[in-house]
Amino acid sequence: MENNDFLLKTGDWVKGRSRDGELIIGYTESINNSDGVVAVHVVTSDNEESIGRTVQLLAKRVKKLPDSKIPNKEQISFLIDLALSTGDEEWFLELSSQLKSMRKLMKEAIY
């Protein structure tokens, strides 16, 4: 077994495959190191029925996605959609403000 279970922490973005082979991308909700099982909240999947659910995956089937240091417009838009779907108003307002600032900087750079 890989040591992913020791490298992962709650909230990490991951991708993995279920035992049925479906591709899953989401974030970790919990990690059980003794069982080697990771609970992943599915944000996108090739099985649309899994989206929005929490699934249990073996840690050896999960890979942490690299942290993005530089947000771009598409990333912020995706996160805004995620904030809306989870009902997180504070996060939505924060992300909307970031997007507005980016647009303002782009306008200033053009002129």
C-alpha positions in Angstrom: 0.0 0.0 0.0 1.2 3.5 -0.8 1.7 6.0 2.0 -1.0 8.4 0.6 -3.0 7.9 3.8 -0.2 9.6 5.8 0.3 12.3 3.2 -3.3 13.3 2.9 -5.2 15.5 5.2 -8.8 16.6 5.5 -9.7 19.1 2.8 -7.1 18.0 0.3 -8.2 17.8 -3.3 -7.8 14.3 -4.7 -8.5 12.1 -7.7 -8.9 8.4 -7.6 -10.7 5.4 -8.9 -13.5 3.5 -7.3 -13.3 -0.3 -7.2 -15.7 -0.2 -10.2 -13.1 1.9 -12.1 -15.0 5.2 -12.1 -12.9 8.4 -12.0 -13.5 10.6 -9.0 -12.3 14.1 -8.3 -13.2 15.7 -5.0 -11.9 16.6 -1.6 -11.2 14.5 1.5 -13.7 14.7 4.3 -12.0 12.2 6.6 -9.1 9.7 6.6 -9.0 6.5 8.5 -5.3 5.6 8.7 -5.9 2.2 10.4 -8.2 1.0 7.6 -6.4 2.8 4.8 -9.8 4.3 3.7 -10.4 7.9 2.6 -13.9 9.5 2.6 -14.0 11.7 -0.5 -16.8 14.2 -1.3 -17.2 13.8 -5.1 -17.2 17.1 -7.1 -16.8 15.5 -10.5 -16.9 11.9 -11.8 -17.5 10.0 -15.0 -20.5 8.5 -13.0 -22.8 11.5 -12.6 -24.8 9.7 -9.9 -21.7 9.9 -7.6 -21.4 13.7 -7.9 -22.3 15.4 -4.6 -22.0 12.2 -2.6 -19.3 11.1 -0.2 -17.6 7.8 -1.2 -15.2 5.6 0.6 -12.0 4.9 -1.4 -8.9 2.9 -0.5 -6.0 5.3 0.1 -3.9 3.4 -2.4 -6.5 4.3 -5.1 -6.3 8.1 -4.3 -3.7 10.6 -5.4 -3.5 14.1 -4.0 -3.9 16.8 -6.6 -1.2 19.5 -6.6 -2.0 22.7 -4.8 -2.5 25.6 -7.1 -0.8 28.8 -6.0 -2.1 31.0 -8.8 -5.8 31.1 -9.2 -7.1 32.0 -12.6 -10.5 33.1 -13.7 -11.7 29.6 -14.6 -10.6 28.2 -11.2 -12.4 31.0 -9.3 -15.5 30.5 -11.4 -15.5 26.8 -10.6 -15.0 27.5 -6.9 -17.9 30.1 -7.1 -20.1 27.3 -8.5 -19.0 25.0 -5.7 -19.7 27.7 -3.1 -23.2 28.1 -4.5 -23.9 24.4 -4.6 -22.8 24.0 -1.0 -24.6 27.1 0.2 -21.5 28.8 1.6 -22.4 32.5 1.2 -19.3 33.8 2.9 -17.0 31.9 0.6 -19.1 32.9 -2.4 -18.8 36.6 -1.5 -15.0 36.2 -1.0 -14.5 34.5 -4.4 -16.8 37.0 -6.2 -14.7 39.8 -4.8 -11.5 38.1 -6.1 -13.0 37.6 -9.5 -14.2 41.3 -9.6 -10.6 42.4 -8.6 -9.1 40.2 -11.4 -11.5 41.7 -14.0 -10.6 45.2 -12.8 -6.9 44.5 -13.1 -7.4 43.1 -16.6 -9.2 46.3 -17.7 -6.5 48.5 -16.2 -3.8 46.4 -18.0 -5.5 46.8 -21.3 -5.8 50.6 -21.1 
